[in-house]
Amino acid sequence: MLVWAAVSGDAFPGAGDALPALAAGAAGLVGLGALYRGFAVGAMGIVAPISATAPIVPLAVDVARGDAPTALQWAGIALALAGIVIVSREPARGAGTRLAAGAGLAVLAALGFGLFILGLDAAAEASVPWTICLARAASVTIALTATLATRTAVGAPTALVPLLLAIGLFDTGANVLVA
């Protein structure tokens, strides 16, 4: 990513463009952390669809700015929100229902991913390569700092390293396409 940014010819962004990219990286990391923790404590069939509603965050910003969806789009939004309510409830012991395990984390993941999209959008106007570099630098720095602070052992079996590298490439490629 740094090579791409360097050869792109784009100037390194000023603070006004760098801050949204850095915030995007932090928000994306929070989203991923909440998603994976949600998978660990709840059902993937509940956590994944709720976290996939992340586009509601930039939509809400667009609505606040006066760019309202069409009636059909509002109907889709209503169905998505109704789906969240339906899948996030499960029978409680005794009477009533309770929030499904992992549902709150899934909402946090959706919020993090939505803020990630907003940050990329705000910063990418100046330079997509530098936006991706800054977002990734923020998320990696925060993750490494947390890892060191908590003295968490990091490692992966050698056989999984190619898969992990592929995941990183696909993730970064997706970020480039979003930006």
Phi, psi and omega in degrees: 000320179295322178297314179300315180297319182294319182275351181292335183084356178287139176289149175298132186292152174285177184302323181298332178261333181285321183299316177297326178293317178295318178296323177299316179299317179295316180295320178297321178295317176299317179300314179295317179300315179294321179298309182292324176292322176299320175298324183289327184255347183229185181275133179301325180293346176260313186293313185298311181294327178293316181294336180286356178272016179308325180299347176296330181295304177296330176298316179299321177295317178299317179297317179297331179274000176097007180259087186276144176291165176284171179300319179295321178294320176300321178298318177297319178297315179299318178295319178297316179293321176297321177298320177299314180298317183294311184284342183272357179256140175219157181299138176266160173295127185091221183265154173087193180230166177221165178291130181296147178301132178089348183295318179297320177295325178294321177295318177298320177298315179299318178296315178299316180293322178295319177293327175300314179298317179298316180296316177299316181299317182292322185273332187292341178301325181280315182189117177296313181301315181290327177300312181295317178300314182292319179297315180293321178299319179296312183294319180292318180298315179295316180296316179294320178297315178296320179297314179293319182295326181266359180054041179281132177286133180242131178180159178215147175302142182307323181296336181270349183302314177300321178294318179296320176296319178296319178299315178299319179295316179294319179298313180294320177299319177296320178297319178299315182293323177295315181294000000 
